[in-house]
Amino acid sequence: MNEVKEPNKKPLLYYYFLALLVIFLFNFLVFPQMVAPRVREIDYGTFMTMTEDHKIDQVQLESNQIVFSDKDGNLYKTGLMDDPNLVERLHDANVTFASQIVQQLSPFANFLLSWVLPIAIFYFLGRMLNRRMMKNLGGDGMMFNMGKSNAKVYVPSETGIKFADVAGEEEAKENLQEIVNYLHDPTKYQKIGAKMPKGVLLVGPPGTGKTMLAKAVAGEAGVPFFSISGSEFVEMFVGMGASKVRDLFRQAKEKAPCIVFIDEIDAIGKKRDGNFGGNDEREQTLNQLLTEMDGFEGTNGVIILAATNRPESLDPALTRPGRFDRRVPVELPDLQGRESILKVHAKKIKTEANIDYGKIARMASGASGAELANIVNEAALRAIRDGRDAASQADLEESIEVVIAGYQKKNAILTDAEKKVVAFHEVGHALVAALQNHSAPVQKITIIPRTSGALGYTMQVDEGNHYLYTKEEMENKIATFTGGRAAEEVVFGSVTTGASNDIEQATKMARAMISRYGMSDNFDMVALETVTNQYLGGDASLACSADTQTEIDKEVVALVKKQHEKAVELLKANRAKLDEIAQYLYQKETITGEEFMEILNRK
């Protein structure tokens, strides 16, 4: 898709008003000083001396001053004194008496210089600046571009984004393919009386490719594509946002069939709360958007696409049928989708031939399309740093760790005692996970500090997609979280601050089991908390009485404590393996899952 701009239509009228003001100031302040001859002021004594020396050529006697010129034509003036013999001395010095020494311009010349010439200069200068400013604004000459839609307009091109360039979102592409078919052949739908949705809302987490999907629809359909962010409608002056909405839809109707894409529509489409006062610019902009979506028929070839991470915050009037008729979820890719996305981005760099994208996809569980693209790019950068011309399997695996935990901190040197504690801590996690059923296999254990603040970590990778978790599996996860602290207690009889993130994760999961998933004997299937912003972190808030919250806290503590005790017992029963693997990790700093299992299964 290539970006184009609308042609110039109107002059910047405000510029000419400004030029006229400058001309007035020029005539009354600057021009008189420019055309007036330079007259030097001297004292009366000097004037008398020049008279006696016969240096004065002409003199003009006025009521309050004397203006005269010398033999060279220079002009002077001095104050008038009580001198009865002045005229006689001037006559004796052969001075010519003149009525006007300072020559004034003729009225016609004065008019030419003070009005015609400045207007001509400003006219040609204005034409040149007007052309340049209109080119930069790319609009129709509105003052400061206020009220003018600044949507980027793309036209079809052979290099545009197509559905083949978007991987991992097959369901979303299938839903959007119908819009492409309609734009290609609307008569097929009109014959049966079907209408296309006026608006399609793309919802999902950040980085899943909502904007790219919208561009792919335009690329497949071969129609112009208007792209604008919701925040660009919000202006300082009330009414400017609504004007931008009107202008955007006017342009879209002129270029129909076309696609209008509004990114982050929640910036202007939030629910109206009914409060009065303050700047209601956003509400006026929303009202105008609702009116415009009602103002055109679905048969005119204008399709509105919008994207948001917060669909629950949108105004019901915006999401009702007849406006945004269809909601297309763009979720995080599954295992197969992650593998497809990795292959698409890997085509943009040089890679070795023996890369297992399936393994990389399993290691990158929960990653979005943008994160996967970043992983591939990090792998290419790592290959360059090592002096190689192609990315390898090891580069991709290391780049996953970079995205998850940050770069290795080469300057962070742990003491032997700290290094030993970290080794036992991480092996505690891995050993508790391996000794339980229904736990993901250990992929890697490392005690190399990372820029995220982690002194080490244990990576577990599921073999396939995992959508449902049983109560036993979640309890095992909590036990695994507590395994690091349990190892410290078993080996050193003391605890450190290294388990802060483990404690947070274990507590969060235990609370979710009780308050959201109904895995409590006391509360049964009662929802005790609500989730907001499911695509932006999934923040949860309790929806129960203070007494119930106290009971929830007690159950959370009891659940985590029970799994902590289970982890301690598992490690005590396998103390020899704990010491052996920790010592091996202490020496090598990083071991693979295969090395870990080989030592664990060794007799």
C-alpha positions in Angstrom: 0.0 0.0 0.0 1.4 3.4 -1.0 0.4 6.6 1.0 -1.0 9.4 -1.1 -2.3 12.9 -0.2 -5.3 14.9 -1.4 -4.6 17.7 -3.9 -4.6 21.4 -2.7 -8.0 23.1 -2.9 -8.2 26.4 -1.0 -5.7 29.1 -0.2 -4.7 29.9 3.3 -6.8 33.1 3.6 -5.5 33.8 7.1 -2.1 34.4 5.6 -3.4 37.3 3.5 -5.0 39.0 6.5 -1.6 38.7 8.2 0.1 40.2 5.2 -2.3 43.2 5.1 -1.6 43.9 8.8 2.1 43.8 8.1 1.7 46.3 5.2 -0.1 48.8 7.5 2.6 48.5 10.1 5.2 49.0 7.4 3.6 52.2 6.1 3.2 53.9 9.4 6.3 52.8 11.2 9.0 51.5 8.9 8.5 53.3 5.5 8.8 56.9 6.9 12.1 56.0 8.4 13.4 54.4 5.2 12.5 57.2 2.7 13.4 60.1 5.0 17.0 61.5 4.3 19.5 61.4 7.1 19.8 64.7 8.9 22.6 65.2 11.4 21.9 67.3 14.5 24.6 69.7 15.7 24.9 72.5 18.3 24.4 76.2 17.5 28.1 77.1 18.0 29.1 74.7 15.3 26.5 76.2 13.0 28.0 79.7 13.6 31.5 78.5 12.9 30.4 76.9 9.6 28.7 80.2 8.7 31.9 82.2 9.3 33.9 79.6 7.3 31.5 79.9 4.4 30.8 76.2 4.5 27.0 76.5 4.4 25.2 76.2 1.0 21.5 76.4 1.8 19.5 77.2 4.9 15.9 76.8 5.9 14.6 78.8 8.9 11.7 77.1 10.7 9.8 78.2 13.8 11.7 75.8 16.1 14.8 74.8 14.3 17.3 75.6 11.5 17.9 73.1 8.7 20.9 73.7 6.4 23.2 71.9 4.0 26.9 72.2 3.4 28.8 72.5 0.1 28.9 68.6 -0.1 25.1 68.3 0.2 25.1 66.9 3.8 22.1 67.9 5.8 22.2 69.3 9.3 19.8 70.8 11.8 20.2 72.8 15.0 18.0 74.6 17.5 16.8 78.1 17.0 18.4 80.7 19.3 17.7 84.5 20.0 20.1 85.9 17.4 18.9 89.2 15.8 21.9 89.3 13.4 21.5 85.8 12.1 20.0 86.7 8.7 22.6 89.4 8.1 25.5 87.0 8.8 24.0 84.3 6.6 23.6 86.9 3.8 27.2 88.0 4.2 28.3 84.4 3.9 26.5 84.0 0.5 24.0 81.4 1.9 21.0 80.6 -0.2 17.7 80.8 1.7 15.4 77.9 0.7 11.8 77.1 1.5 12.4 73.3 1.6 15.8 71.6 1.7 14.6 68.1 2.5 13.1 66.7 -0.8 9.9 64.7 -0.4 8.7 62.0 -2.7 5.9 62.8 -5.2 2.5 61.5 -4.2 2.6 58.9 -7.0 6.1 57.6 -6.1 5.1 57.5 -2.4 2.0 55.4 -3.3 4.1 53.0 -5.4 6.7 52.5 -2.7 4.4 52.3 0.3 1.5 50.3 -1.1 2.0 48.8 -4.6 5.5 47.4 -4.0 4.8 45.8 -0.6 1.6 44.2 -1.8 3.3 42.8 -4.8 6.1 41.4 -2.7 3.8 39.8 -0.2 1.6 38.5 -3.0 4.3 36.5 -4.7 5.9 35.5 -1.3 2.4 34.4 -0.1 1.9 32.3 -3.3 5.2 30.5 -2.7 4.7 29.9 1.0 1.0 28.9 0.4 2.1 26.3 -2.0 4.7 24.9 0.4 2.4 25.0 3.4 -0.4 23.3 1.5 2.0 20.6 0.4 3.2 20.0 4.0 -0.4 20.0 5.4 -1.7 17.8 2.7 -5.2 19.2 3.4 -7.6 21.8 2.2 -6.0 24.8 3.9 -7.8 24.8 7.2 -6.1 26.9 9.8 -3.4 24.9 11.5 -5.1 21.9 9.9 -7.8 22.0 12.7 -11.0 20.1 11.8 -9.2 18.4 9.0 -8.9 14.6 9.1 -5.2 13.6 9.1 -5.9 10.0 8.2 -3.2 8.3 6.2 -4.5 7.2 2.9 -3.0 4.1 1.2 -3.8 3.0 -2.3 -3.5 -0.5 -3.7 0.0 -1.6 -4.9 1.7 -4.8 -5.8 3.8 -4.7 -2.7 0.8 -4.4 -0.3 0.1 -6.7 2.6 -2.0 -9.7 1.8 -3.5 -12.5 3.9 -0.5 -14.7 3.1 1.7 -12.2 5.0 -0.4 -12.7 8.2 0.0 -16.0 9.9 -1.4 -17.6 13.0 -4.9 -16.0 12.8 -6.8 -18.3 10.5 -10.2 -17.8 12.1 -9.9 -14.0 11.9 -8.8 -14.2 8.3 -11.8 -16.4 7.5 -14.2 -13.9 9.1 -12.6 -11.0 7.1 -12.5 -12.9 3.8 -16.2 -12.3 3.4 -15.6 -8.5 3.4 -13.0 -9.0 0.7 -15.4 -11.0 -1.4 -18.1 -8.3 -1.0 -15.8 -5.5 -2.1 -14.8 -7.6 -5.1 -18.4 -8.5 -6.2 -21.1 -6.7 -4.2 -23.9 -7.7 -6.7 -23.7 -11.3 -5.6 -24.8 -10.2 -2.1 -27.3 -7.6 -3.4 -29.1 -10.2 -5.4 -30.1 -12.1 -2.3 -30.7 -8.9 -0.3 -27.7 -9.4 2.1 -25.8 -6.4 3.4 -22.3 -6.3 4.6 -21.7 -5.2 8.2 -21.1 -1.4 8.5 -18.4 -2.0 11.0 -16.1 -4.8 12.1 -14.5 -4.6 15.5 -11.1 -6.4 15.9 -10.5 -7.2 19.6 -7.5 -8.9 21.2 -4.3 -8.5 23.1 -1.6 -6.1 22.0 0.8 -7.3 19.3 -1.6 -9.9 17.8 -1.8 -8.3 14.4 -5.0 -6.3 14.4 -3.6 -3.4 12.3 -1.9 -5.8 9.9 -5.1 -7.7 9.4 -6.9 -4.5 8.5 -4.3 -3.6 6.0 -4.4 -7.2 4.6 -8.2 -6.8 4.0 -7.5 -3.6 2.0 -4.6 -5.3 0.1 -6.7 -8.3 -0.8 -9.7 -6.2 -1.9 -7.5 -3.8 -3.8 -9.3 -0.7 -2.5 -8.0 2.5 -0.8 -7.3 2.2 2.9 -7.8 5.1 5.4 -5.9 4.6 8.6 -6.2 6.9 11.7 -5.8 6.4 15.5 -8.7 7.2 17.8 -6.5 9.6 19.8 -6.0 11.8 16.7 -9.7 12.8 16.9 -9.3 14.4 20.3 -8.4 18.1 20.0 -7.9 20.9 22.5 -10.8 22.9 21.1 -14.3 21.5 21.5 -15.8 20.5 18.1 -12.6 19.9 16.2 -12.8 16.1 16.8 -16.3 16.0 15.4 -15.2 18.0 12.4 -12.4 15.5 11.8 -14.9 12.7 11.9 -17.1 14.4 9.3 -14.1 15.1 7.0 -12.9 11.5 7.3 -16.3 10.1 6.2 -16.6 12.7 3.5 -13.3 11.5 2.0 -14.2 7.9 2.4 -17.5 8.4 0.5 -15.6 10.1 -2.3 -13.2 7.2 -2.7 -15.8 4.4 -2.2 -15.4 1.4 -2.3 -12.8 1.8 0.5 -11.9 0.7 4.0 -11.7 3.1 7.0 -9.5 1.7 9.9 -9.7 3.4 13.3 -7.0 2.0 15.6 -7.5 2.2 19.4 -11.1 3.3 19.0 -11.6 3.1 22.8 -9.8 6.6 22.9 -13.1 8.1 21.6 -15.6 5.3 22.1 -15.6 4.9 25.9 -18.9 4.6 27.7 -20.7 7.9 28.4 -21.0 8.2 32.1 -23.6 11.0 32.2 -21.4 13.5 34.1 -21.7 17.1 33.1 -19.1 19.8 33.0 -15.6 19.9 31.9 -14.4 19.4 28.3 -16.9 17.1 26.5 -14.8 17.0 23.3 -14.5 13.2 23.4 -18.3 12.8 23.9 -19.1 15.1 21.0 -16.6 13.2 18.8 -18.3 9.9 19.7 -21.7 11.4 19.0 -20.5 12.5 15.6 -19.1 9.0 14.9 -22.4 7.4 15.8 -24.2 9.8 13.5 -21.9 9.2 10.6 -22.2 5.4 10.9 -25.9 5.8 10.7 -25.7 8.2 7.7 -24.5 5.9 5.0 -25.9 2.7 3.7 -24.0 -0.6 3.8 -24.3 -0.8 0.0 -22.0 2.1 -0.8 -18.8 0.2 -0.4 -17.4 1.9 2.7 -16.4 -0.6 5.4 -15.4 0.6 8.9 -12.8 -1.5 10.7 -11.7 -0.7 14.2 -9.3 -2.2 16.7 -9.2 -2.1 20.5 -7.7 -3.9 23.5 -10.5 -2.9 25.7 -13.9 -3.9 24.2 -15.6 -3.9 27.6 -15.0 -0.1 27.8 -16.8 0.8 24.6 -20.2 2.6 24.6 -23.1 0.2 23.9 -24.4 2.6 21.2 -21.2 2.0 19.3 -21.2 -1.8 19.4 -24.9 -2.3 18.8 -26.1 -4.0 15.5 -26.2 -1.5 12.7 -22.9 0.1 13.7 -20.2 -2.4 14.6 -22.2 -5.5 13.6 -19.4 -8.0 13.8 -16.7 -8.7 16.4 -13.6 -10.6 15.3 -11.4 -11.9 18.1 -7.7 -11.7 17.3 -6.3 -13.9 20.1 -2.8 -15.0 20.9 -1.6 -17.7 18.5 -1.7 -21.4 19.4 1.3 -23.7 18.8 0.6 -24.2 15.1 0.0 -20.5 14.7 3.3 -19.6 16.5 5.2 -22.0 14.2 3.6 -20.4 11.1 4.4 -16.9 12.4 8.0 -17.8 13.1 8.4 -19.2 9.5 6.9 -16.0 8.0 9.3 -13.8 9.9 12.3 -16.1 9.4 11.9 -15.6 5.6 13.1 -12.0 6.1 16.5 -13.1 7.6 19.1 -15.7 6.6 18.8 -18.9 8.7 20.5 -22.2 8.8 18.6 -25.2 7.2 18.2 -27.4 10.2 16.0 -25.2 12.4 13.2 -26.9 14.4 10.5 -24.2 14.4 8.1 -26.5 16.3 10.5 -26.6 19.3 10.9 -22.8 19.2 7.1 -22.4 19.1 6.7 -24.6 22.1 9.4 -22.6 24.0 7.6 -19.4 23.1 4.3 -20.4 24.7 2.0 -17.4 25.2 4.0 -15.1 22.9 2.1 -12.7 20.5 2.9 -12.2 16.9 4.9 -9.0 17.6 7.0 -10.8 20.3 7.7 -13.7 17.8 8.9 -11.2 15.3 11.1 -9.7 17.9 12.5 -13.1 18.8 13.4 -13.7 15.1 15.1 -10.3 14.9 17.0 -10.9 18.1 18.3 -14.1 16.7 19.6 -12.3 13.6 21.3 -9.7 15.8 22.9 -12.4 17.9 24.3 -14.1 14.8 25.8 -10.8 13.6 27.4 -10.2 17.1 29.0 -13.7 16.8 30.3 -13.0 13.3 28.0 -15.4 11.5 26.0 -14.7 8.4 23.0 -16.9 9.3 20.9 -17.4 12.4 20.9 -20.8 14.0 18.7 -22.9 16.3 20.8 -21.8 19.3 20.3 -18.1 18.3 16.5 -18.5 18.3 16.4 -20.4 21.6 18.6 -17.7 23.2 16.5 -14.9 21.8 13.5 -16.4 23.5 15.3 -16.1 26.8 16.3 -12.5 25.9 12.6 -11.6 25.3 11.4 -13.4 28.5 14.2 -12.6 31.0 16.4 -10.1 29.3 20.1 -10.2 28.3 22.7 -12.0 30.3 24.4 -9.7 32.9 28.0 -10.4 32.2 29.2 -7.9 34.7 27.1 -9.3 37.6 29.4 -11.6 39.6 27.8 -13.6 42.3 29.8 -14.8 45.3 30.3 -18.5 45.7 27.8 -18.6 48.5 25.1 -16.8 46.4 25.8 -18.9 43.4 25.4 -22.0 45.4 22.1 -20.8 46.9 20.8 -19.9 43.4 21.8 -23.3 42.1 19.9 -25.2 44.8 16.9 -22.8 44.4 16.6 -23.5 40.6 17.1 -27.2 41.0 14.5 -27.2 43.7 12.0 -25.8 41.1 13.0 -28.4 38.5 13.1 -31.4 40.9 9.7 -30.7 42.3 8.2 -30.3 38.8 9.8 -33.6 37.6 8.7 -35.6 40.7 5.1 -34.7 40.2 2.6 -35.9 37.6 1.0 -33.6 35.0 3.9 -31.1 35.0 5.5 -29.7 31.9 9.0 -31.1 31.2 12.0 -29.1 32.2 13.7 -27.5 29.1 16.6 -25.6 30.6 18.0 -24.5 34.0 20.4 -21.6 34.3 22.0 -19.6 37.1 23.3 -16.8 34.9 21.8 -13.4 36.0 19.6 -11.6 33.5 18.9 -7.9 33.0 15.3 -8.4 34.2 16.7 -8.9 37.7 16.4 -12.7 37.7 19.5 -14.4 39.1 18.5 -17.7 37.4 15.4 -19.4 36.1 14.0 -22.8 35.2 12.2 -23.1 31.8 9.4 -25.6 31.4 7.9 -26.3 28.0 4.6 -28.1 27.3 4.6 -30.6 24.5 1.4 -29.2 22.9 -1.4 -26.7 23.4 -2.9 -26.6 26.9 -6.2 -24.9 27.3 -7.7 -26.6 30.4 -6.0 -27.1 33.7 -7.3 -29.5 36.4 -7.3 -28.7 40.1 -4.4 -31.2 40.5 -2.3 -29.6 37.8 -2.7 -26.1 39.3 -1.8 -27.5 42.8 1.3 -29.0 41.2 2.2 -25.7 39.7 1.9 -24.0 43.1 4.2 -26.7 44.5 6.7 -26.0 41.7 6.6 -22.3 42.5 7.4 -23.1 46.1 10.2 -25.6 45.2 13.0 -23.0 45.2 12.2 -21.7 48.7 11.8 -25.3 49.9 15.2 -26.2 48.6 16.8 -23.3 50.5 15.1 -24.5 53.7 16.1 -28.1 53.2 19.7 -27.5 52.4 20.6 -24.3 54.3 18.0 -24.1 57.0 17.4 -20.5 56.0 15.6 -18.4 53.4 16.6 -15.6 51.0 14.8 -12.9 49.1 15.2 -14.8 45.8 11.7 -16.3 46.0 9.7 -13.0 45.8 8.4 -13.6 42.3 7.7 -17.3 43.1 5.6 -16.2 46.1 3.7 -13.7 44.0 2.9 -16.3 41.3 1.9 -19.0 43.8 -0.4 -16.6 45.7 -2.0 -15.3 42.4 -2.8 -18.8 41.2 -4.1 -20.0 44.6 -6.4 -17.0 44.8 -7.7 -17.6 41.2 -8.5 -21.2 42.1 -10.7 -20.2 45.0 -12.3 -17.0 43.8 -12.6 -17.5 40.0 -12.4 -21.2 39.2 -14.7 -22.6 41.9 -12.0 -25.0 43.2 -12.9 -24.4 46.9 -14.9 -26.8 49.0 -16.3 -23.9 51.1 -17.4 -21.5 48.4 -18.3 -24.1 45.7 -19.2 -22.6 42.3 -19.5 -19.0 43.4 -17.7 -16.2 41.5 -16.0 -14.0 44.1 -14.1 -11.7 41.9 -14.5 -10.1 38.5 -11.9 -9.7 35.7 -11.4 -6.4 33.9 -9.2 -5.6 30.9 -8.9 -9.3 29.9 -6.6 -8.4 27.0 -4.4 -6.0 29.1 -3.2 -8.1 32.0 -6.5 -9.4 33.3 -6.8 -7.3 36.5 -9.2 -8.9 39.0 -11.1 -7.3 41.8 -13.0 -9.1 44.6 -16.8 -8.8 44.6 -17.7 -10.0 48.0 -18.1 -8.9 51.6 -15.2 -8.2 53.9 -16.0 -11.3 55.9 -15.8 -13.4 52.8 -12.5 -11.8 51.8 -11.1 -12.9 55.2 -12.2 -16.5 54.5 -10.7 -16.3 51.0 -7.4 -15.1 52.5 -7.4 -18.0 55.0 -8.0 -20.6 52.2 -5.3 -19.0 50.0 -2.8 -19.3 52.9 -3.8 -22.8 53.7 -3.5 -23.9 50.0 -0.1 -22.4 49.4 1.2 -23.7 52.7 0.0 -27.2 51.9 1.8 -27.3 48.6 4.9 -25.7 50.2 5.0 -28.6 52.7 4.6 -31.1 49.8 7.6 -29.6 48.0 9.7 -29.8 51.2 8.8 -33.5 51.6 9.6 -34.3 48.0 13.0 -32.6 48.2 13.9 -34.3 51.6 13.0 -37.7 50.0 15.3 -36.9 47.1 18.1 -35.0 48.9 20.9 -36.9 47.2 19.6 -36.0 43.7 19.1 -32.4 44.8 22.7 -32.2 45.9 24.1 -34.0 42.8 22.2 -31.9 40.2 22.8 -28.6 42.1 26.5 -29.3 42.2 26.5 -30.1 38.5 24.6 -26.8 37.8 26.9 -24.9 40.0 29.9 -26.0 37.9 28.3 -25.6 34.4 25.9 -22.7 35.2 23.5 -23.8 32.5 22.2 -27.3 31.8 19.6 -28.7 29.4 16.5 -30.6 30.2 18.1 -33.8 28.8 21.1 -33.4 31.1 18.8 -32.8 34.1 16.7 -35.9 33.4 19.8 -38.1 32.7 21.2 -37.3 36.2 17.7 -37.7 37.8 17.2 -41.1 36.3 20.7 -42.3 36.9 20.9 -45.1 39.5 
